[in-house]
């Protein structure tokens, strides 16, 4: 931690007291948030430092934090913030290694009992501004105790939710127009330099500089070094940016030639050490040079109190770099090449690539990327570095270097450009087959090719996976990245094929390899996969715990709106929806789903997001919106060449129609259009092309059989599903299987067997709080649930509570959805019992309504279909396919 960041910079020097602005800043104590925003050189830091010094320490506690580019990392930012806010808290030690959420709580709780107002000053917020940091600050400003006030200084206008504060008159702003030097302030500064300056000279300079404080200060410095006030004022004309260039030149011109050359060279780096000066200037006394430059006042300041690192004023450095590049382009690029190689030797790849790009040396950029591993940068979390570097290279150069073309393919995969990735990879692989390549490179080609196939969701057989296992055992034991990729892909394919236990071992092995190389980015993908495996096994609570941990690590290290966060949110939403927490699931998907459509995604995560959203919308009666979501899924499937996603979307559409009470004939027709029978028949194969499609289609066909009272056909299908699920340990599938089996057996009159199946579904679901499968099958579940509740006295307390929660969930959804614009669900339920010959009193008892309510519902039904008699209502509804007819619908060949 850099202690110097907790105080204003030590290079402030002589300052002009800005009394009017200091008085305005006192208003910070009556406002929640104060924003001081203006471009570079407007004296923001100077003003805030003066204001802090003007306060009585006994009347207010002020924390200061100067921010830098590295503070964009949320974890680093909050650790600094924690120390800044709490370091003087009664002398108690403060842990600076807390996750952001814990740090937020620590700060808020630590400030609550302060006896005086507390002020946090964040200087140079623009350096650290990022979405995660902004979200954290927004929460801090909103949740902090009333005695807390915040002052943020930034070159850019930060968005921190201040519109609400402005509406509540809790926002104070000081902008560039307020920070301009007044005539009095300019006179005070310039007259310190040259007492002979006349008011007219000062007014002229102030007019031409437009009151820009840094420009006035630079003019003062030029005069102080002997340039002459008359020349400074008379020779300049133009805009304020021109003035900055002119005055900076005058500063340089006052330096000895040797010093001038050192300043120009060293300005190429954001941070300077003695070693860096030696590198850039071919010297051996770099630290002594830095000390002299600091003493000469060339806008060089120490970053730390120990003076182990220095930096130039950003405005000054930007000008120097521009001047150097324009005046001596060959020398500029030669030094950039030298810096790039220096960083590359130290494995600081991001900095190396940035300077190589500035050198405009394509070969150097290619060398650095290739030596760093090319494609290997991406799974290690350096996708942006690879993207910047490759973006500067001609395609011919990329294609001439195997690891770079693999990096290009990997980038296209992560950007969702699957078609382009496949074309590029196939072109490269065709040439690689004929080339003499080392074994390790051929292995890397295989890894990237497998990753591409995984994203394309290309089917593989069980034999293919066994062959991959055998190859995995032959790979070099010390190449953790290759082993991790191989293992992760193997686990994903085993999971997709339904071999759940086999999927877990390579998934955990992949994680160990990623941990070994410190790649948290790729490690998180293995956690997503592990959570999916646990869910499929029926261990949803374990899956939720894994995802919660993954979410915290994602937010802390990559941000709450990153690609990884969107992927994690999709899987979390699916689990929440299964627990009937529909609102919470949809809140996550409201931002995650649009994000995923434009970023990294694969079949599993798209299916979780799209189908959860569609089912949630349908359950709220928004069937048209649910259809729109499924249409979006098909468009993404077409764009990313994901045939399995397209088929799953078609099946989901049928399931939603059944759950929402669509007419049987309409559902059967829709099933025929998508060829449901052919898809469901794949369930009988040992290794179908797409096991998830076969399973979903088979379940869907069971529901269709139940819908038309084809009990025998339903049980035959259920038998195949049950055998497969029990063999593979697919506990989550067994819940659906047993719910549907109970309904089919009840239809056959086998009440005892139906109770056993329903009890088995409850036994699996209740410990995982899985509710939604029962809600979505409510037209099949209700009689079984009613019977189970009647046996309440014989149940354990936990089981009884779960059954009551199911009953409550089903009741909440009863009447909340319409049956495709005809009947509400409550009306359809009354009509169904009416068609079975029950009286009003019997219907009231069966569905828990009063007889008067049943009578009211029936009148509504009569009105909607234009009848006045019970018998006519049943007949016409059956003819229209709104309820099952008294004669079972003939088996339909889809």
N, C-alpha and C positions, 0 to 999 in steps of 0.2 A: 504494500500500500504506500502511496506517495503522500507523505504528510503535508507537503507544500500546497496541496490542492485544497486544504481546509482553511486557507487564508488567501487574501488578495495577492496577486503577483508581486514579487519583491522589486520589479523593475519600474514601478509606477513613477518614481522621480517627482519633480516639481509638479504640483497640480494647482489649477485655478479653482477656488471655492465657488461652487455653483449653488448659491444660496436659494434662489427661487425653486430650482429643481429639488433641492434637499427638503424644502418645505412641502413640496408636493408629495415627495416620497413618505413623509410622515403620515400621509393618508393610508399607507399600507396597514396601519394598525386598525383602521376602520373598514378594511376590505379583506376579503378572503384571499384574493389573488391579484398580484400586481405584475404586469408584463412590461418589460423595458425592451422594445424591439426596434432595431435600426441596423443599417449596413455597417460594415467594418469601419472603424475609425471615428465613431460618433461619441466615444467616451463613456460607454455603458459601464465598463468595469471601474473606471475612475470614479464615476458618480456613486456607484453602489459602495465602493470602498470608503469614500468620504462619509456617506450616510451611516455606514456601520460604525465608523469611528466617532461619529457625533452622538451616538446613543449612550445613555447611562447604563453600564452593565447591570446595575441593580434593578433597573426598570424593565429590562427586556433581555432575553437570551437569544443571541443571533448565531446561527450556524451558516457557514460559508462552504461552498463546494464549487471548485473550478472543474469543468468537464472537458473531456478530450474525445477524440474519435473512438478510442478503445472502449469508452464507456457506453457505446451502443449495445454492447453485450449486457443483457439485463441483469445477469447475476453479478457481474462486476459493478454495475451501476448501483444496485441496491445495497451491496456491501459497503461501498463508499458512503452512500446516503445514510446507512445505519450508523456508521461511525460519526459522520458529520452531525447528525441529529442527537445522538445519545452519548457522545464521548465525554461530556461534562456533566453527566447525570449523577451527581453526588459522588463522583470519583469512582463509581463502580465500573468494573471491566465490562466490555461489550463484545460479544461474539460477532465477528465480521464474516462468518461463513454460514449464513442462513439462506434457505431458499426464499425467493421473492415473497411468497405468501406469508411465510413465517416472519420475514423481515418487516413486511407491512404491519402485521399485528404487533410486533415488538416496538416499532416506532410509535404507532398510535397509542398503545398502552403505556409506553414510557413517557409520553408527553401529557397524558391526561391529568397528572397530579402536579404539573409545574405551577408554581405560585405566581409567575409573571408571564406576559405574552412571549411566545416563541416564534421566531422568524427564521425561515429557511431561504437563503439566497443561493440560487443556482446560476452560475456565470457560464457563458458560452454554451447554452443549452443546444444550439444548433449542431455542435459537434457530436453530441450523444443522442440527438433526436432520432427515434425509430418508433415503430408501432408498439413494440412491447414496452419500451420506456414510457411512451406517451400514455399507454393504458395504465401503467403502474402509477404514474404521477396523477392521472385523473382520479384514480381510486384514493390516493393519498390525500389530495385536496378535498375530495368529497367526504371522506370518513374521519379526517383528523379532528381533534377536539376544537371547540370554539376559540380557544386561546391561541390557536396556531394561524400564522399568516405566511404566505408564500410569495417570493419575488423571483421571477425568472427573467434572465437577460438572454437575448438571442438575436442573431442576425436575421433569421427568418421568423415569420409569424407562426408560432407553434399552435397546433390545434389540440386543446386539452379539455374540450367540453365547456369552454368558457361562455358560450351563449347563454346557458342557464344562469351562470353567475352574473352576467351582464344584466339579465332581466331582473335579477334580485338585487341589483345595485351593489354587487360584491366584487366587481372587477374594476381595477384601476389600470390605465394604460399610459405609457410614456413612449412616444414614437420619435422618429427621426426629426420631424418638424420641431418637437419640443427640445431636442438635444443639440440643435444648432447653437453655435456660439453667438451670444449677443454682442453688440458693439462694446459694451463695458467689459465683458469677459475677454474678448480678443485684445482689447487695449491693455488690460491687466497683464496678459501673457506676453504680448509683444514689447511692452514698455520695460519689462524686466530684462529683455535682451538688449534693447537700444532705447535709451531714455530720450533720444532726440526725435523719435518718430512722432509725426504730427497726426492729428485726428483724421485729416483727409486721407493720409496714406493708409491708415488702419481701415477706414471705411471702404476704400477702394479694394484692398485685399479681401475684406470680409464680403464685399459684393461679388467679387470674382470667384471666391471659394464657396460661395453660398452657405457660409457659416460652418463648413465641414471641419470639425475639431482637429482631426488628424492632419488635414491640409494646413491649417493655421499653425499647428505644432511643428510640422515639417518646415514651414516658412521660418518659424522662430529659430529652429535648429540651424538652418542655412545661414541666417543672419548672425547667429552666435558664432558660427565657424568662420565668419569674416567675409561672406559673399557680398554683403552690402544690402541694406534694406531697399534702397532705391532700385537696384537691379532686380531684386527678388520681385518687387511689386510691379515695376514697369515692363519687364520682359515677358511676364506671363499673360496669356490670354487664352480663353477656351473653357471647356467644361471642367467639372471637378475631377473626373477621371484623368483628363489630360494634366491637371495640376498635380495629381498624385505622382504621375510618371515624371513630370518635370522636376518636382521637388525631390523625389527619390534620387534622381540623377545628380542633383546638386549635393545631396548627402554623400553619394559615392565619390563625386569629384573632389570632395574635401579630404578623402582618405589617400594615403600613400598607395602607389600602384600595386605593391605587393599585397597590401591589406585588401585593396579593391578586388584583386583576383581571388583571394581566399574567400571573401564574402560571396562573390558570384558562384564559386564552385560549391561552397558549403550550403548555399541556399537550395541546392537540389534535393536535400533530404529534409523530411519533416522533423526528425529528431537527430540531434548531433551528439556524438561522443568524441573523445580524443582519438579513438581508433578510426572513426569515420573521417575525421579531418585528415589524419595521416593518409588514408586511402585516397581521398579526393585531391589532396594537395601534394602528394609525394613527399611527406615530411615525417619526422619522428617526434615532434613536440606538439602534438595535437591539443593536449589539455592546456598547455601554456598559451597556445593560440586562442583558444576559447576564452580563457580568462582575460586576455588583452582585448579581444573584441567586445566583451561585456563592459569593460572599463571605458571603451571608446564610444559607447552609446549608439551602437548600430542596430538597435531594435532586437538585440539578442538577449534572451532571458533564460535563467536556469529553470528547469522544470521541477527540480527538487531542491530542498534546502542544502543537501549535501553537494549539489552542483555536479551530479554524475551524468546529467543529460541536459541539453539546451535546445531551445527552439527560437527561430526568428518570429517576429510579428507576422501574422499570416499575410497581411496586405503587402508588407515589405517583401516577403519571400516570393509571393506571386509575381510581383513586378520584376524581381531579380531574375527569376526563372525565364520569364518572357523575354527580358532584355538579353540574357545570355543566349537563348536559343536563336534570337534574331540576329545577334551580332557575330556569333561564332558557332554556326550549326555543326560543323565537323567535331569541334571540341565538345560541344554539348552532348552529342550522341555518343562520342567515345566515353565520356564520363558516365553516361547512363548505362552503357554496356558494362563498364567496370562495376558500378553499383549493383546491377542485376546479378552478375556472377558472384559478387561478394555475399549477397543475400542467399543465393542458391546454395552456395557452399555451407551456409548455416541452416539449411533446410527451412528458410523462411520464404516459402514458395509464393505466397500472395504478393509480398513486396518485390520479390525477384521478377515476377511476371509483370507487375505494374511498371517497373523501371525498364524492363526489356521492351515493353510496348512503347515507352517514351523514346527509346533508342531507334525505333522504327527498323529494327534488325529482325527480319522474319526468321532467319536461321537461328538466331539466339533464342527467340521466343519458342521455336520448335524444340531446340535442344533442352531448354529448361523444363518444358512440359513433358518431354519424352523421358528425361532423366528422373523426373519426379514420379513417373509411372503412367503418364497419359490418362487412360480411363480410370486408373486406380484412385485418382484424386476425387472422383465423384462419389463413390460409396464411402469415402472418408470424410464427406461433408464439405468438400472444396469445389462444389459444382460451379459456383460463380467464378472462381479463378480459372478453371478450365474453359468456361464459356467466354470469358474476356480474352484469354490467350488465343483460342481457336478462331474467335471472331476476327482477329487481325491477320490471319494467315490465308494465303491463296489456297484453294481447294487442291490444287495439284501438289503443293508441298505437304498438305495433310495426308493425302492418299499415298504419298511416297514413304510415310513412316507408319509402320503397323500399329504402334500403341496410340498414335494420334488419331488414326482412322477409327480405332476402337473407341477412343474417347468421343469422337464425333457421333458414332452410333449410340453410345450410352447417353449422350446429351439429348439426342433426338428421342430416345426412349423416355427420358425423364420429362421432356416437354410434351409428350403425348403425340409426337410425330411418328407413329408406328410404321406407317407405310414407307416414309422416307428412310427410316432406320433399316427396315427390311431390305429395301433396294440397295442401300449403301453397303450393308453387311454382305449380301449375296454377291455383289460386285467384288468386294474385297476377298471374300472367302474363295471365290473362283480362282483368283490369282494366287492366293495363299496355298491352295492345293498343289499348284505346280512349282511353287518356290521352295527353296531349301531354307527352312526356318528351324531355329532351335526348339527343343521339346517344350521348354517353359513358355515360349511365345505361343505355340500351338495350343497349349493348355489355356492360356488367357483368351485366345480366340474362342475356344469352346465355352469358357465361362460367360463371355459377353453374348455369345450366340444363345446359350441356355437362358440367360436373363431376358433376351429379346423374345424368345419363344414363350417364356413364362408370361410376359406382358401381353403377348398376342393370344395367350390362353390356348396355345396349340395342345391338342390331346396327346397323351403318352400312355403306353401300355404298362402293365405291372412288370413285364419283362424288361422294358426300357429302364424302369426305375431300379430294378435289381442290377442291371448293367452299370448304371450310374454309381450305385453303391460300391460295386467292385472297383470302378475307376477311382473313386474317392480314396480308397485305401492305398492306391499307388501314387498319390500326389505327394510332393515334397512336404514334409511335416513342418517346415519353418515358414512356409508361405501362407500366413494366416488369412490374407485377403482372398486368395484363390480358394482356400479350403472353406472359408466362410460363405463365399458366394455359391460354391458347389453344394454345400450342406443346406443352405437356406432354400435354394431352388428345389433340392430333393425333398425337403420337408413340405414345401408348398404343394408339390405335385402329389405326394402321398396324402396330404390333407384333402386335396381336391378329389382324389380317387376314393376317399372314404377310409383309407387305412390310417386311422387316427393314432393308434399307439406307435406305428412305424413313423408317423410324421413328427412326433414329439422329440425323438432322440436327435435327429439331424438339426432340428430347429434350435435346440438347446446347445448343440455343438457349435452351430454357426455363431450363436451369441458369445460363447467363450472365445472364439477366434476374433470377433470384433472387439471384445473387451481387451484382448491381448494387444491389439494395435491402437487402442484408444479411439475407436470410431463409434461414438455414441449415436451418430446419425443412422448408421446401418443397424446398430444394435436395436434401435427402436422398432424397426421393421420386423425383427424376429419376435419382439414382444407382441406386436399386433397379431402375428401368425400364431403364437402360443395361445393368446386369448381366444382366437377363432377355434383352435383345436379344443380348448377347454369348454367352450360354449357347445360345440357339436357333441361333446361327451356328456352334456347335461350338467356341467359344473359352471353355471353362469356366474355365481358369486366369485369364484376364483378368477374367471375371465374379467369381471368388473374390477377386481383388485389390481390385476395386471395392468389394465388400461388406465386406472387412476394414477398409478405410479408412472406409467409412460407419459400421461398427460402432464404431470408436474415436471418431469425432465424435459419434455418438449417445450413447454412454456418458458422454463428457466433458461434454456439454451438456444432455442430457435424462434421463440415468440408465439403468442397465442393466436396468431392468424397466419401461421406458416403452412406450407404444404403438409408437413408432418402433423400439425395440429388439426388440419381438416380431415386427414385420414383417421386419426385417433377419434375425433368427434363423431365420425360416421359410425364406427364400431360401438362407441359408447351410446349413441342414439338408438341403435338396434337393441341393445340390452335394456335400456330404459323403456322402450316401447313394449318389450316383452313383459316388463313389470307393470305395464299399464300406466306408465308415467308419460303420457302422450305429449303433454305441453312441454315438458323438459326436453324430450327427444326432438320435437319440432324446433325448439329454440336453438339447439345445437345445429340442426340441419339448415336453418335459415341462412347461415353464412357459410357453413362447411360445404354444402352441396354446390352452390354457384362457384365457390373457389375451386373445388375439385374438377369441375367441368373445364377449367382453363389451365389446370396444372397436372401434377403427377397423380396417376391413378391406375388401378387395374381392376379386373372383373370383380374380385371379392369385395373391394371397398365400394365400388359403384353399386353393386347389388345391395349391399347393406344400406347405403344411403338412399338410393332411388326407391327401393321397395318399402323401406320403413316410412318414408314420406308419403308414398302413394297409399299405403294401408292406413296411415294416420288420417290423411285427408278423407278417405272413403268412410272411415269410422265416424267422422264428424258430419257426414252427409254431403260432403263436397266431392261427388263422384266425377264431375267434369274436370275439376282441378286434379284429381288423382289420375285421370286419363292423360292429362297434359304432362304430368310428371313422367308417366311411363313412355309417352311419346318422346320426351327429352332423353330418356334412357336409350331408346332405340336410335336416336340421332347420334348420341355419343358412341354407341356400339358400332354404327356404320362408319363414323369418322375414324375410330380407332381400331376398326377391323376386329371387333369382339363379338363373334357370332354367338357365343354362349350367353352373353348378356342380353342380346336381342331375343333369344328363345326364352330366357328366364322372364323377361319383361312381358312376353306374350302370355306365359303361364300365370304370372302374377295378376294380369288383367282378368283372367278367368276366375282366379281365386277371389279377387275383390268382388266380382259380380255375384258369385255364390254367397259370400259373406253378407252382402248387402241385399240379398233376397231378390235377385233378378229372376224374371220368368224362366222356367226350366228350358223351354224350347229355344229361347234366345241364347242361353248359355251353351246349350248343346250345339247350336249353329256356330257360335264363336269358336268352340273347341274344334269343330270340324275344319274351320278355316286354317287354324294353326297346325293341324295334323297332330292333335294331342295323343291319339292312340299310338302312333309310331314312336313318339318321344317316350311315352310311358312304357312301351314294350322293351325299351333299352334296359329297363331295370333287371330283366332276366339275364342279361349278358354279364360275364365275369368282369370284363373291362370295357364298359361302354365308352363311346367317344367323350361324352360329358356326363359324369356321374351326377353332379348337382342338378342337371336338367332332367335326367332320368328319374331321380328321386322326387323332384318337385312335380313333374308331370304325373307320376304314379299317384302321389297324394291327391293331386287335382282330380284325377280320374275316379278315385275313391269317393270324393265329395260329390261328383256328378252321379255316381251310382246311388249314393244315399239320397240325392235330390229327387231321383225318379223311383225311389223305393226298390232298387235292384240290389237287395240285401246279399244274395249269394255271390253276385259278381264283386260286390264291395269286399266281402270277407276273403274271397280268393286273392284279390289284389293285396289286401292287408296282410295276408299270410306271407307273401313274398317280401313285403317291406319289413315285417317283423323279423323274419329269419335273417335278412341282411343286417338290420340294425343291431340285433343281438350279437351277431358274429363280429361286428366291427366296434361294438361298444358305443353306438351312437345314441346316447341317452336322450338327447334333445328330440331326435326323430321319434323315439318311442313314446314321447308324450302325445304327439299328433296321432301316431298309430293307435294307441290305446283309446284316445278320445273317439276316433272314428269307428274303432272296433266295437266300443260300447254302444254307439248309435245303431250300428248294423245288427248287432245281436239283439238289441231291444226291438228292432223292427221285425226280427224273426220270432220274437216272443221268448227268447232265451234270457230271461231277466237275471238269473243268478250269474251266468257268464258275463253279461253286460256289466253287472256291478263289479265283478272282479277286474275287468279291464279298466273301468273308470277309476277304481281304487288304485290300480297300478299307475295310472296317469297322475293321480293326485300325489301318490307317494314320491314320484320323481320330482314333480313340480313344486311341492310346497316348501321344501328346504331351500329351493333356489328362488322362491317368490316369482315363479313364472306364471303369469295370469293370462296374457294375451291369447294364447292358443285356444283357451276355453271361451273367451269373449268372441273370437272370430268364428268359432264353431257353435255359437250359442243356439242356433235352431236345432242342432243335434244334441247339445249338452244339457239343456234345461231340465228335461225329465230325469236324467241321471243325477243331476245336482239336487233336485227337489227330494229325490229318494234318499240321497246321502245325508241331507240335512235332517230329514225325519228320523234318521238313526243317530242323531246327535248325542244322545245319552250314552251310546256305546263307544263314542270316539274319544281319542286323546285330546287334551286341551289345545295343543298346537294344531292338530288336524282340524278341529272344529273351528278354530279361528281362521284358518286358511279357507275353509269352505264358506264361511260367512263373508270373507273378503271377496271370494269369487261371486257369491250371490249379489253382493253390493255392486261389483263391477258390471255384472250382467244387467242389473236393474238400471244402472246409470246409462247404459247404452240402449236400453229398451226405449223406443220412442224418440231417440235422438237422431236417428237416420231415417230417411225416406226410402221406400222401395221403388227406386227409379221413377220418382215423380208420381206414383200412384197412391200407395198406402204408406203411412208411417209404420215403423217396426211394430209398435204396440197394436195398431190396427191389423196388421198382417198376422200377428200372433193370435188375436181374437178370432179372426176369420179362419185360421188353420184349425183351431179347436172346434169352431162351429162346423167345419166340414167333416169333423170326426164324430159329429152327432151329440156333442155336449150341450147341456142347457146353459143359460146365462149364469146360474149359481155355480154350476160345476166349473165353468170357465173362470169365474171370479176366484174360486178356491185354487185352481191350478196355477194361475199366474199372479196371484197376490193382489188382485184389484177388488174394489167393492162392486157389487152387482150393478149399482147405478153407473159406475165408470164403464163397465162392460157394455151396458145399454147405450151409453153415449158414444162409445167407439163404434158400435154396430151401426148406429144412425149415420155416422160419418162415412162408413164403408158403403152403406146403401146409397148415400147421396153421390159419392164419387163414381159409382158404376151405374147409377140410374135405375135402381130397383127398390122394392118396398118389402120383399119377403126374404126370409132367411134362406129358403131353398133356392130361390133365384140368385141370390148373392153367391152361394157356393157354386152353382152351375156355371154362371157367367165368368166368375173368377177362374175356375178350372179351365174353361174354354180358352180364355185369354192367356193361360200359362202363368197366372199370378199366384196360384197355389197348385200343389200336386193334384192331379185328377184322381177320381175314385178308382180308375183303371190305370195301373202303372204304365208309364210311357215306355214304348218298346225300346229295347236296347239299340243304341245308336252307333253306327260305325262311323267314327269321326273322320 
